[in-house]
């Protein structure tokens, strides 16, 4: 305890846990808040208020990705059309399920 390896492991776990909690905060805010409540270095004002910034220098953009996504969305539309009309369960005027 207190060795370089131990402190390095603590730092890595803290960095990975903090980054994951910030990423999932919009979807699972209660779980993220619970993670931060158990972190001794985090103050209450810091909880879920820090904006997550990504270093875009390391990001590689693939030119074919737009083409692939366009094909995926086209296929999704074709499958939805083949499946037939759908029922919007969240319309206020709808009283019962389809």
Secondary structure as a PSIPRED ss2 file (coil, helix, strand):
# PSIPRED VFORMAT (PSIPRED V4.0)

   1 X C   1.000  0.000  0.000
   2 X C   1.000  0.000  0.000
   3 X C   1.000  0.000  0.000
   4 X H   0.000  1.000  0.000
   5 X H   0.000  1.000  0.000
   6 X H   0.000  1.000  0.000
   7 X H   0.000  1.000  0.000
   8 X H   0.000  1.000  0.000
   9 X H   0.000  1.000  0.000
  10 X H   0.000  1.000  0.000
  11 X H   0.000  1.000  0.000
  12 X H   0.000  1.000  0.000
  13 X H   0.000  1.000  0.000
  14 X H   0.000  1.000  0.000
  15 X H   0.000  1.000  0.000
  16 X H   0.000  1.000  0.000
  17 X H   0.000  1.000  0.000
  18 X H   0.000  1.000  0.000
  19 X H   0.000  1.000  0.000
  20 X H   0.000  1.000  0.000
  21 X H   0.000  1.000  0.000
  22 X H   0.000  1.000  0.000
  23 X H   0.000  1.000  0.000
  24 X H   0.000  1.000  0.000
  25 X C   1.000  0.000  0.000
  26 X C   1.000  0.000  0.000
  27 X C   1.000  0.000  0.000
  28 X C   1.000  0.000  0.000
  29 X H   0.000  1.000  0.000
  30 X H   0.000  1.000  0.000
  31 X H   0.000  1.000  0.000
  32 X H   0.000  1.000  0.000
  33 X H   0.000  1.000  0.000
  34 X H   0.000  1.000  0.000
  35 X H   0.000  1.000  0.000
  36 X H   0.000  1.000  0.000
  37 X H   0.000  1.000  0.000
  38 X C   1.000  0.000  0.000
  39 X C   1.000  0.000  0.000
  40 X C   1.000  0.000  0.000
  41 X C   1.000  0.000  0.000
  42 X C   1.000  0.000  0.000
  43 X C   1.000  0.000  0.000
  44 X H   0.000  1.000  0.000
  45 X H   0.000  1.000  0.000
  46 X H   0.000  1.000  0.000
  47 X C   1.000  0.000  0.000
  48 X C   1.000  0.000  0.000
  49 X C   1.000  0.000  0.000
  50 X C   1.000  0.000  0.000
  51 X C   1.000  0.000  0.000
  52 X C   1.000  0.000  0.000
  53 X C   1.000  0.000  0.000
  54 X C   1.000  0.000  0.000
  55 X C   1.000  0.000  0.000
  56 X H   0.000  1.000  0.000
  57 X H   0.000  1.000  0.000
  58 X H   0.000  1.000  0.000
  59 X C   1.000  0.000  0.000
  60 X C   1.000  0.000  0.000
  61 X C   1.000  0.000  0.000
  62 X C   1.000  0.000  0.000
  63 X C   1.000  0.000  0.000
  64 X C   1.000  0.000  0.000
  65 X H   0.000  1.000  0.000
  66 X H   0.000  1.000  0.000
  67 X H   0.000  1.000  0.000
  68 X H   0.000  1.000  0.000
  69 X H   0.000  1.000  0.000
  70 X H   0.000  1.000  0.000
  71 X H   0.000  1.000  0.000
  72 X H   0.000  1.000  0.000
  73 X H   0.000  1.000  0.000
  74 X H   0.000  1.000  0.000
  75 X H   0.000  1.000  0.000
  76 X H   0.000  1.000  0.000
  77 X H   0.000  1.000  0.000
  78 X H   0.000  1.000  0.000
  79 X H   0.000  1.000  0.000
  80 X H   0.000  1.000  0.000
  81 X H   0.000  1.000  0.000
  82 X H   0.000  1.000  0.000
  83 X H   0.000  1.000  0.000
  84 X C   1.000  0.000  0.000
  85 X C   1.000  0.000  0.000
  86 X C   1.000  0.000  0.000
  87 X C   1.000  0.000  0.000
  88 X C   1.000  0.000  0.000
  89 X C   1.000  0.000  0.000
  90 X C   1.000  0.000  0.000
  91 X C   1.000  0.000  0.000
  92 X C   1.000  0.000  0.000
  93 X C   1.000  0.000  0.000
  94 X C   1.000  0.000  0.000
  95 X C   1.000  0.000  0.000
  96 X C   1.000  0.000  0.000
  97 X C   1.000  0.000  0.000
  98 X C   1.000  0.000  0.000
